[in-house]
């Protein structure tokens, strides 16, 4: 039993009318992966005398549309197939033709492992497999997925949902491994439970791998990379085992669970309060809010202020100590910033310093460009008058920008270090 191509091009209804019976795929929508062939027209010329829908009359025509794969089954085993659109004539005496179409010779290897051997039976059927991309397969994490964040040094949890699509790449293997026995129509939702579980397992593994390099707050910006990873993670196993692969993944959203939100907020609040200026603002704000609440107290502002005074006396020691600590840390930060701003590198030995002399070789700090030392108070300046005492910059004299030595008017080179006047 086999098929031969009846016409190279699609035939019109008038030409198709000459055949005994014409079969084509039953209704095949976007989520249908497998369906049985049904008779388009049946009349008195049909030589299927048994009246059995599971017997395809010799000489009948099977119509295959684009993006469909047709398999001719006898006794539950594939005896012939085609991946090419067109009209095919059934001949019980013909050997299999095996129209591979877009799949090339690869299908022959699969067919050789599961082909039917023996005489034709009376259980003859045509089935169709959808070769289009099967889209909109929904997924969602039933429970939060753990995500160990290196920045927070904590085990956090994410929820995610979206859709993915598949494409059948080996329809013979797909029929043998994924289609339930004796099924006449299969929607992807009918067989997706196992595949969805495997998909979510791979999704969790992908998130765990991402946690090694990406902060949890940056996961949303990395969704394209995550989608790309998921579209290839399962391809090898699914294609090898069942004849289909993941085509694309669309992740609609990723969100934290409630416990993770609390931990992140607590960590961020602690980081902010680690800044003494933020802490001082918080302390002052708490005092201001207390005064504001006391003034709006319906029992009387005088009584409220009295109560507030008692409370302030009780908490005053703590508030004062906290504010003093904040102020001390703020001053320390300012000093460190000032030291960093005043830092200089010794031109002789390259040592980084903050004082007036190099701690390595003792060389004096080079004067800033255009700087001069006030002869009255010794303050270093860059303008025309001393910023400390108001003394005018001495006329004619100049100070070496390399070593700071004071030089007399008219000299072009510093007698101390030989640096030219600038």
N, C-alpha and C positions, 0 to 999 in steps of 0.2 A: 504494500500500500504506500503510495506516495503522491506528490503533487508535481504538475508541470505548469509552466507559465502559459496562461491562455492568450493574453495580449500584452504587448509591451506597455502600451499606454492605457490610461483609464478608459473604460468602455461606457457608452451611454446606456440609458435604460432600454432603448430599443434593441441594441446589440446583446445586452445581457439577457434579454427575454428569451433567447433561443436555448438557454441552458435549462436542465431539468430543475435544479433548485439552486438558489444563491444564498450563501451564509455570510454573515459579517458579525463584528463584535456587538454584543449587547451594549446598552448605554454605558459609556465610559466617561466619568467626570474627572475633575482634577485630583481627587483623592483615591480613585479606583486604580488598583495596581494589577488586577487580574479579573477577567470575565470570560464567560462562555460564548461561543458563537451561536447565533440564532438564525433561523430561516427568515429571509426577507419575503419570499413568495413561495407558496406551495399550491400546486394544482394537479390536474389529472395526469400530467406528463411525468410526474415524479414516480420513479420506479422503486421507491422504498415501500414495498408492499406490506411490510410488517407494521408500518405505522409507528415505528419506534423513533423517538427524537434522538436517540443515542446511536443511530445508524446513519452514516453519511452515504448517500447513494453514489454509486460509481458514475463518474462523469459530472458530478456536481461542481459548482464554482464557489470558491471562497474569496471574498473581497477583503483585501488588507489595505487599511488607510495609512497615511503617513504617521510616523512615531508609534507604530504598533508592531509587535512581534507575534506572529501566529505560529502555534505549534499544533500539529496533527497527532492526536493521541489514539492509540488502539490498545484496548485492554489495560489502560492506565499508564502505558509507556509511550514515550515520544517516538514516532516513526518518521516524521519529517517536520520541517520548519521553514519559515522564511522571515527575513528581516527587511524585505523589500516590498514597497507598496505595489499594488496591482491586483489582477485577477488570476486565480490559480485553479486549475482543473484537477479534480481528485481522480486518480486511477489506481484501483486496487492491485493491478498487475505491475505497476511501475516501481522501480527502485527509488529510494529517497533522493531528492534533488539537492536539498540542503542549500538554500539561498542565504548566504551569510551576510550580505549587505555590508553595513558599516562596521560589523564586528570582525570581518576578515576570516582567516582560517582558525582563529582562536576558539570559535564555537565548536568546531569539529572535535577538538580534544575533549571538551565537556560532553558532547553528544556521544562520543565513543565509550564513555564510562557508564552511561545510563540508558543507552538505546534499547529498543525492543527487539527481541529475537524470537522468531517463531512465526506461525501462520496467523493471518489476520483473524481477529475475533469479530464479534458483533457488538462491541462496545467502542464505537468510533465517535470521536468528538474533536471539535476544533476549539482551541482556547486562545485568548489574546492577552498579551502582557503590555502594559502601558510603558512606553519608552520616554515619555515626557518627564520633566522634572516634577516630582511630587512635592508641592510646596505647603507651607503653613502647618507643619507638624509642631504642635505646641509642647513646650517643656517648662518645668518649674521645679525648683528645689523643694521637696516636701519638708525638709528640715534645714536649718541653717548650716552652711558649709564652713568649716573652721579655716581660719586665715591667720597664721602667726605673723604679726607685724613686727619687723625688726626695729622700727623707729619707736613704737610704743612698748616694745618688749613684752607683748601680751598676746594671748590667744583670743582673737576676735572672730566674729561670725558674720557671714554674708548670706543674703537671699538673692536669687536671680530668677528671671523668667524671660522667655522669648520664643522663637520658632526656628526650626531648621528644615532643610529640604534634602531629599535623596534622589538619586538617579540610578536606575537599574542598568548595570554594565555587563552582566552575563545572564540573560533571561532564562537560559536552560538551567543553570545552577539555581537561580532564584525560584524557578518552578519546583525543582527537586527538593530544595532545602527550606524555603520560606512559606510555600503555599500549603495549607492544610489538605489532607487527603480528602478526595471527593467534593472539594469546594467548587462551586460554579461561579462564584463572585466574591472577591475579597477587596475590602477597603483597607487603607493603611492603618486605620484605627483598630481594625480587627486583629492585627498581628503586632502592634507596636509596643505592647507592654514590656516584653523582654528587651527590645532595642532601646526603649526609653531609659530603662534601668542602666543599661550599658553606657548610654550617652551621658547620663548624669554622673556615673562613676568616673568617666573620662573628664567631665567638666570639673569635678572636684579635684582631680589630680592636676588639672591645668591651673586651677586657682592656687593650689598648694605650691606649685612650682613658681608661679608668679610672685608669691609672697616673699621669696628669697631676695627679690630685687626691687619690688614696687611697694610703696606705702599704700595702705588700704584706702586712703583718701584720693589716691591717683588711679584707682582701678577703672573708674568710669572713662578716663582719658585713654586707657589702654584696651578698650573694648574691640577696636578693629584687629589688634594683634591677637586677642583672645579668640575672636571669631575665626580668624585664619588658622590658628592652632587647632581649634576644634574641628574645622572642616577637613583636616588631614589626619587627625589623631586616630580615628576609627576606620579610615579608608582601607588599610591593609587587611585588618581582621574581617571586616564586614564584606569586603570584596572577595576575599579568599574563601570565606565560609558560606556566604549567602548570595553573592553575585550583585550587590549594590553598594553604593558609597555615599558619603555625605557630600552634598553639592555646595551648600552654603549654610551659614548660621547667623541669625539675627538676634542679638541680645537686647531686649527691650529696656531692662533696668536692672541695676544692682543696688541693693540697700543693706544697711546694717540691721541686725536684730536689736531689741531694746537694751539688753545688757551691754552690748558693744557700744551703743550710743552713750550710755551712762559712763562707761570707762573712758571713752574718747573725750567727752566733755570734762570729766574730772581731770584727766591728764592735761588738757589744754588750759583749764583754769589754773592748775598748779603751775604750769609753765609761765603763764602771765603774771601770777602773783610772785614768781621768783624775781621779778623786776622790782627793785625797791621803790621806784617812782610810781609804778602801778599800785603797789601796796599802800603807799602813802595817800594816793588819790582815793583808794578804797576806804581808808580810815577816815579821811576828811569827809568823804561822801556819807559815811555812816553817821558821823556827828551832825552833818547838815540835815540828813533825813530825820534824825531824832528831834532836832529843833523844829523842823517843819511839821512833823506829826504832833508835837506838843502844842504848837500854835493853833492847830485845827481841831484840838480835842473838844468834843461837845460838852464835857463836864466842866470846862473852864480852863482857860490857858494858864491862869496863875497856879491852879492846883496841878496842872500837867507839868508846868515848869518846875514846880516844887518837887514833884516826883522824879522828874528828869534829873534835877540837881542831886537828889539822893542817889539815883542810879549812876550818874556821872562820877560822884565821889567814890562810889564803890568800884567803878570800872576805870576811874581816872588813872590809877597807877598803871594798869595794863595799857590803856590808850597812849599814855605819855611814853612808856617804855617802847611801845611798838613804833610810835612816831620818831622817837630819838634814834632807834635802830635803823629805821628807813633813811633818816637824814644822814646818818653816819655812812651808810652804804652808798647813798647818792653822792656824797662828797668824795668818797673813795673812788667811785667810778669817774667822777670829774677829774680827779687828780691823775688817774691812770690815762684818761683821754688827753689831758694836758701834757703829760709826760710823753705820750706817743706823738703828739703834735710837735713837741720840742725836741724830739729825737734827731740825732745827726750821726753821720758816719765819718770817722776820722780819715782825712785825705792821705795820711802817711801809712797807717797800718790796716785801715779798713774796718776797725772795730766800731760796733754800734754803741752809741752813748746817749745819755740824757743830761749830763752835767756840763760844766764849763770847760773841763779838761778830759782828755781821753783816758779812760781807766786802764788802757793797755800800755800806751807809750808816753802819756803825759802831755801830748800836744794840745794846744788851746783849741777851743771850738772855733771854727772859721766864722768870721762875721758874715752876716747876710749881705747880699749884694746891695751896695750903696749904704751900708750901715756905718755909724760913727758913734764914738763914746763921748758922752757929755763930760767936759773937763771939770764941771762943778760938782756933779753928784755921781758920776760914773755909770749912769744908765745908758744902755745900748739903744740906739734909735735909728730910724731910717728916714724920718721926715726932716724938715728944716728947723724944728724946735724940739727940745727934749720933752718927752711925754711925762717926765717925773717932776722937773722943776721949771720948765719953760725956757731954759737957757737956749740961745740961738746956736745953730750949728757953726763951729769955727770956720772962718773963711780961709781958703787956701790950703789948709791942712787936709790930709786925707788918711783914711785907714785902710790898710791892706785887707782885701776881701778873702785872702788865703789864711793869714795868721792873726789879723786884727791889730797889727802893730801900727802905732800912730806915726805918721810921716810928715815931714815939714813941707811947706808949700814949695813947688818948683821941682821936687824930686819925681822921677818917672818910675823908679824901681824901689821896692821895699828893701831897705838895708838888712832886714831881719831874715827874709826868706828869698829875696830876689824876684818876687812876683811883680808883674807890671801893673802900673796904675790903670784902672778901668774907667 
